[in-house]
Amino acid sequence: MTYLFLFFGQTYAGIFALSQGFLMDLFSGGFNGLYTLLYIFILGGLQAATLFINLYHSTSQIVLIAMAILIKKILFVIILTAFSKEIVFATSFFWISVMSAILTGLLCPIVFYFLNLLRDYLRETLDSMEA
């Protein structure tokens, strides 16, 4: 979603967020609308972050992606505990969430680089087919 937001704009990122959230809600056994709400919150956080952070710098991308994933996990826990009193989270869930956020944040510039290479290759291929 962040890659779409950076390189294709808010509209494509919003469509992706709604679609991803809807599909996650459709195929998961959780509350209806839970993942859609989470992805919309993340999209809103990306929009707010663009006011303060230069998202085209790799360090900003690392911090933003790590924080977005961590906030998504925290909101997930808050929403589930608010609507279901029976759910108990293990402490390992929190450590795994933190490690997942850090690792994903560190890997995002590499993934963005390869996605840019793929985008440029496809653009060149399509341009050569038209000529």
Secondary structure as GFF3:
##gff-version 3
##sequence-region A 1 131
A	DSSP	alpha_helix	2	8	.	.	.	ID=ss1
A	DSSP	alpha_helix	10	27	.	.	.	ID=ss2
A	DSSP	alpha_helix	34	49	.	.	.	ID=ss3
A	DSSP	alpha_helix	58	83	.	.	.	ID=ss4
A	DSSP	alpha_helix	91	130	.	.	.	ID=ss5
###
